[in-house]
Amino acid sequence: MPPNKQLLRFKLCDETLQSIEDASNRTHISKSEIFRLALTSALPQAQTLDLTSKKSIGATRYCNVYVEPSTYQQIQHLAESTPTAKPGSVARGLIEYSVATNTFLPNSQ
């Protein structure tokens, strides 16, 4: 485990993961870094998103990323304040929002 980082586990659908892999190949930025960028770019909009846990959305690909403790705490707080949400479903929602709106890379905003 990297020092001062917390592990965040979540599932993504194939389409979202493919978009992230394509961006990683195109920009030479690691997938883990893209996950972190997507999370931090979507966090300001988190209060306006539906981050409840949905079982049948097709998210089947497990992903892991180490994030800053402050990012993890924000995600955990969102999960605690949303009925049925878990940190993984909140992370998935934030990443999918960021990919769908194409705001996960710094120059795409």
N, C-alpha and C positions, 0 to 999 in steps of 0.2 A: 504494500500500500504506500503510495506517495505520502510524504510528510504533510500534515495539515490538510488532508483531503478526505472526503467521505464518499463511499461507494453508493451510486444510485443505479438501481436495476429497473428495467422497464422493457416492454415489448413494443415493436413497431410493425406496421404492415409492410409488405414487400415493396409497395410503390414508394412509400416514404423513405425506406432504407435505400432503395435504388437511386433516388434523387440525391441523397447524401453521399452515396458512393460515387456517383457521377461528378458531383461537386468536388469531392476529395481528389479524384483523378485529374480533373480539370485544373484545380488550383494548387495541388500538392500539399494541401492542408489535411492533417490526419482526421479520420472520422471522429475520433474522440474530441478533438478540438472543435469540429463542426457541431457536435452535440452540445458542447459547452457554449458555443456562440449562439446556437439556436435557443437554448434555454435562457441565456441572459438577454437576448433580444426580445423574447416574448414575455418575460416576466412583468414588464410594465403594463401589458394589456391583460394580465391574468385575471383581474377582477371582472372583466367583461366576457370572459370565455366560460363555456360549460365544461368543467373539468371533472364531472362525475364519472365514476367507473362504469364503463360499458363493456359487457362481456362479448358481444358479437360484432365487433368492428373489424375483424380480420387481422388483428395484430398477433402475429405468430412468431416473429423473429426476436429472440432475446438479445438485449443489448446491455452493456455495463459501461459506466463512465465514472471517473473520479471527478468530483466537483469541489469547489471551495465550500468550507463550512457555512458561510453566509448564504450561498445559493441553496445549499441543502436545507438550511433552516427556513428560508422563504418558501421552498417547495413543501416542506413538512407543514408549515403553518397553513398554506393553502389547502393541503389535504385535510388537516384537522378542522378547518372552517367550512368544508364542503361535505355534505352527507354522502356517504358511500365512496368517497375518493380516497385514494392511497397515494403515497409519494410517486410510485411508478406510473399510475394513471395520470397524475398531474404532469409529470415529466413528458409522458407520451403526448398529452394534449398540447403542451407548450411547443414541443418539437414539431408536431404535425401542423400546428398553426404557423409556426415560423417558416416551415418548408412550403406550405400552401400559399403563403403571402410573399414568398421569396425574400425574406428579410433576415436570413440566417448568416449571410456573409456581410462584412462591414460595408463594402462598397455597393451593396444591393439595396440599401435603405434610402 
